[in-house]
Amino acid sequence: MSIDRPFIEQNTRERERMRALVARLTDEELLLPVNEDWTVAAVLGHIAFWDGRALALAKKLDRGLPFTSSDDEPEDVDWINDASRPLIHAIPARDASRLALRIAEETDNGVALIATKLLWPNDPNSPLNPLRAAHRGEHLDEIEAALGGHQPRHPA
């Protein structure tokens, strides 16, 4: 890992943490509530949605296209999460968990290839934050807390 890319190791750590969690969760456990609005699988789908945004921005840079003001994330994203919730919940639970892992992998690979001078915070005007680990970790912590005494079973 290059010293100017600490996000690569951090992203990998949280992606692998997610992979291990998904591997040991049963289909029933994926349907458990994390809170009143989201199931375990839906939280993973939410992670996939926001990783997908980062991936779309990375692909835009890869095509040599400049960012525009429409690429900026709004300060308040609650409406985006609220609007995406029914769609995310419509995805079968196991499919949502696999999708979260696939998009995380693609996103991590995509942002790792971009010159850091084009990424936030090195470019304060860039809407692309390559550190996906913070968002993933926050939600993986919520999932693990929600599972609480309901420890995921290890497959036999």
Summary of the structure (lengths in Angstrom):
residues: 156
radius of gyration: 16.1
end to end distance: 35.6
largest distance: 50.5
contacts: 449
relative contact order: 0.23
helix: 63%
strand: 1%
